[in-house]
Amino acid sequence: MRRAYRSPSCEGCGAEQWRWHSCRNRHCPQCQSRQSRQRDAWRAARLAELLDVPYCHLVFTLPHELNALAGVHARWVYDTLMQCTAATLTEFAANPRWLGGIGAFTLVLHTWTQDLRRHLHVHALMACGALADDHGHWIEPKRARNFLFPVHALSRVFRGKFVQALQQACAAGVLPRDPAATSTARAERVRALRRHDWVVYAKTAVGRTGGGAGLPGALHTPHGHRQRAAAGHRGDKVLLRVRAENTGGKRTVAMPGQQFIARLLQHVLPPGFKRIRHYGLLAPATKTERLALARKLLAMPAANPQARADAQAFMRRVAAIEIDRCTHCKLGHWCAVEHRGADRAAMAALAAPLLGACPGPP
C-alpha cells in the first residue's frame, strides 16, 4: 500500500474495514465525496442568493488550439479565460441596448470532457436583468424577460478580448514556455484563432422558483463531473461512462490506468486558483448591500439570517453520528488493528513517468 491507511476491526462481530487517510486535496474524488454536508451548505448559500427572475446558463469555450499553451501556462490561460468571460458579460450588461446596468452572475471553470481530455470552458449562471447604475430600479431585458444577449455577438467580443490579451502577454514576455516559440508560429496561431467563431452557448433560461432545481450541474456539485465519470475497472484498465454522441445515451470506454492518471492530472488546478468566481451584484465586496437592494426592488422578502442560523444548528444536531460504532452489528466499536504511513518513495516513483521533469510553476 502506498497511501497511509488504518484498518479497524469491530470488537463485537469481528467485521473489518479499510479507512484511507484523507489527503484533503480538492481534486481527490474520495476526499470530496466525504464533503456532502459542506457541498449542501455551499449549495444552500448559493440558492439563498438567487433573485426572483429567470436565469440564463451560458458556456464560453476556448478553441483547442490553445490547449498546448494551457499545458505549460495553465494559470495564465485559466485566469485570462475567466477575466475575458467576465469582462464580456459585464460589458453587455452595461450596454443600454441590452440591459444598461449591473448584472449578477457566477462563473465556474471546467477543463475536461467526459473522458477527461482537455476542453477549457466556463459556465456562467446570470440573472436575466440588472440593477440600474443609480440603484433606483431593476432593469428587465429589452427583447424578452428570459433573453439576455445574442450568442454571436458574445462570441466575437469574447474572442477579441482573449486574442488581444494573448498578444499583449506574448509581447511582454510573460509566457516564456509558450509552445509557439517563434514570432511566425505565434502569428499563425492568432490567424487560426481568428479563422472561425468561438463557441458561446446559451441554454434556455431557468427559473428561480422550485428550490433551485434549474441550477446547472456545474453549480450543484463543483467537483461532481469527474467523480460520476468513473464506472469501475477491468484488469488494469479504468472504465468511464461517457456520452454516446450518435445515440444520445451513454457508452463505456476503457483506458489503461496510467493514461487515466495522466489525463486526470492535467486537470489539477494551480495552487490557490479559484475556479468559482462571482461578479456584479454578487461581487464579494458589495454583495450584501447590492443584493439587499435588488431584493427590495423586486419586492422579495428580506433574507432571514436567523433562519439560516437555526438551520445550521439543526444540521449540527442531526449530524451527530457516533463514528466509532460498528456499522454492521450496531453494537460493537471499531478498534485499530493495523496502521501504516504513506510510502512516499513509491508514490514519487509512480508519478515520475507520468509527469516527467518538473518545469516549475506555470
N, C-alpha and C positions, 0 to 999 in steps of 0.2 A: 504494500500500500504506500502510495507516495504522498497522500494528503493526510493531515492529522485527523484522528478519529477516536471515539470512545465506544466501547462495546459493553452496554449494561445487560444484566440478566435479572429476571424477576425472582425475588426471594421466596415467592409463594408457589408459582406454577412452573418456574424454570424457563419461561419464554426469553428469547434473546433478541437484541435489537442493535442495529448499527446507527451511530449518531456521528455524522461527519461534522467537524468543526466549521463554523461559518467563516468565510473569508471576508464577508461584508462588502464585497465589491458590487457596484451597481450593475455590472454586466453579467453576474453569475446567476443563471436561471434558478439554481437551488436556493440560494440565499434570497433572491427576490420573491420566490414562491412562498417563503415564510412570512412575507411582509403584507399579508392580505389586509390586516386591520389598518396598517399605515396607508395602503392604497385606498381603502374605503374612506378613510378620513380625508385623504387628499381629494378624492372624487367629490365627497360631500362638500368640501370647501369650495371647489370649483362650481358645483351646482348652485351653491348659495349666492354666487356672483352673477348668475345668469339674469338677464333682463327680460321683461315680458314683451319680447319682439321675436320675429323669426331670426334664425341664424343660418349663415351660409358657410359651407365647407369647401375650401379651395385647396388645391395642391399645386405647388410650384416645383418643377423638376429641372435639374441640371442635365445637359447633354452628356453622354458617356465619353465624349472627347476630353472631359475634364477629370475622368477617373484616375488617370495616371498622376496628375498633379495632386489629387486628393490623397494618393498613396504616400506621398512624401511631405506634403504640407497640409495635413488634414485640418489643423486648427484654422489656418487662413481660409481654406475653402469653405469650411462649415460656417465660420463667423461671417464671411462675405455673403454666403448664400442667405443666411438669416437676416443680415443687415439690409441686403438688397430687396428681399421679400417685404420686410417691414417698411422700408422706405417707399416701395411701390404702393402698398396698401394705404399708407399714411398720406401719400400724395393724392391718390384717387379720392380718399375720404375728404380731404381738404378742398378738392375741386368743386366749385358750386354747380358744375354741370351734373355731378353725380350725387354729392351729399352737401359738402360745404361746411364741415365741422370736424369734430374729434371722434374718430372711430374707437371701437373696442374689439380687440382681437388677441388671440393667443396663437403662438407658433410652436410646432413640435417638429424637431428634426428626425427624419428617418434616413437610414443609409443602406437599407437592404431590400432585396427581393425575397420571395418566399423560399427560394433555395439558397439564400444567403449570399448572392452575388452583390457587388457594389452597385447601388442605384440611389443616388443622392436626391432627396426631395424633402420638402417642408409642407406639413399640413397646417392649414390656417382655419380657425373657427372664428368667424367675425359676425358681430351683430349687424342686422340689416337696419342701419340708422346711425345717427351721430348726434353728439351734443354740440350745440351751436357754440361758436368761439366766445360769444358773450355770456355763455352759460344761462341764457334766458329761456331757451326752448329746445325741444327734441326735434330733430330733422329726420323725416322719413325719406326713403329712396325716391328718386324722381320718376322712374319708369313704372315700378310696381313695388308693393310693400315687401315682397320676398325676392327682389332682384337688386344686386349691388352694382357690379361693373362688368363690361364686356371682356371676355377672356382674351380675345385677340389683342385688344389694346393693352391689357395687363402684360401679355407675353412680350410685346415689343418694348415696353418700358422696362420690364424686368431684365430682359436681355441687354438692353443698352446700359443699364446701371452696372450689371456684373462685368460686361466686357470692358467698360471704362475703368472699373476698379482693378481688373486684371492687368490692363495695360499700364496703369499707374504703378501697380506693385512691381511689375517687371522693370519699369524704368527706374524705380527707386532701389532695386536690388534686394528686395525683401524676400525673394523666392530663390535662394541660392541653389537648391537642388531640383529646380524645375526640369522635368524631362525634356522640354523644348529648350535645349541648351543654347541654340543659336538664334540670331535675330530672324533668319529665314524661317526656322521652324516655328518661332513664336508668331510671325506674320501669317504663316499657313494655318496655324491653329485658330487665329482670330477670324480668318476667312471662312474656315469650316464652321465656326460658331455662329457666324452671321449668315450662313448659307440657307438656313431653314429657321422656321419659327420654333421657339422653345415651348415646351408643353406646360400649359397652365390649365388646370381642370377645375371646374366649379360644379359641385353636386347640388342637387335640388335642396333648397333651403329647408332646414329642420326647425321644428318649433321648440319654444322654451318649455311648454307645458308637458306633462307626462313624466315628471320626475327626472328629466334629462335623458329619456330613452333615445332621443335623436342625437345624442352626442356621438361624434365619430369614435371609432375604436381606438384611434391614436390618443384620444384624451381619456378614455375609460381606463386603460392599463398601459402606461408608458413603456413597459418592457415586455408586453404580452406577446407580440408577434413572433419573436424568436423562440419563446417558450412553447407556443402552440404548434410550431412547425415540426418539431421533433416527434416522430411517431414510434421510435424504438430503434433496435439494431438487429442486424442479421450477420452473425460471424464478426468480421472486422469492418463491416460497413454500417453506416448510420442511415436510418430511414427517415425521410422528410415527406410530409404531406404538403403538396403544392397544388396550385390551381391548374386544372386541365383546360388549356386555352380553347381547344376545339369544342369540347362538350359543355364547358361551364361548371363541371363538377370538380372533384378532387382526384389526384393521382399520387402515387408514391414513387419517389426517386431514391436511389441508393447511391452513396458515395463513400469512398474509403475514409477511415477515421481521421487520418492526417489531413486529407483535403477538407473535411468538415471543420477541423480545428483551425486550419489556415483561413478558411472563409469566415469563421466566427471571429477570429482575432482582428480581421481588418475592420470590424465594426466597433472595436473598443475605442471609446472617445478619449481625446486628450485630457490629461488631468485637470479637474476643475471646470471642464466645459459644461455650460448649462444648455441642455437640449430642449428645454421648455421655457419659453420666454413670453412675457405679457407686455402689451403696448396700448397706447391711447388711454382710454379710461381705466384700463387695468394695469397701467404702469405703476410699480410699487410706490413711487414717491408721492403720487397723488390719488391712488386708488380709493382710499376711504372717503375722501371729500367728493370726488367726481362721481363715484358710484352712488353715493347717497343722494346727490343732486339729480342724477339720471333717474333713479327710482322715484323721486318726488315728482319729476316732470312727467313720468309715465304713470303716475297715480298708483304706484306699487306700495305695498306695506313696507315699513322700515324693517331692516334686518334686526332680528332679536338676538343680541349676544347672550342673554341669559338662557334662551332655549338651546343654543349651541353648547353652552357650558353644562346644562343639565344632561344633554345627550352624551357628552364626553364622560360625565360622571357615571351615567348608566353603563356605558361601554366598559369602563374600568371595573364596575361591579360584576357584570356578566362574563367578563373575560378572565375572571379569577379561576384559573384551572390549576389543579394540583399536578404539576408536570412530572413528579416522581411516582405517581400512581400507575401501576401496570395497566396498559390499555387492553390486555387480553382477559385477565381474570378479574380486573377491577378491585382486587383485594390487596395483593402484594405491592411491594415497592421495587423500583429499579435500583440495582447495586452494580457499580462498575466492576467488571472482571478483567478488562484489558484497556489500556490506554497507550496510544502511540503518536509521537510527534511527526510532523511532516518531514519527508526525505527531500530536502531542498536540492541536494546534488542531483538526484534522479529527476526532479522537476525541471531543473535547468538543462539537463541533457535532453529531456523530451522536447523542450521548447526551442533548443538551438537550431535543429534542421528546419523548423517552421519559420523562424524569424530571421535567421542569418545574422550577419554582423549588425549590431545596433547602429543606425545612422545618427542617433542623437534625437533631441526633441524636435517636433515639427515646427 
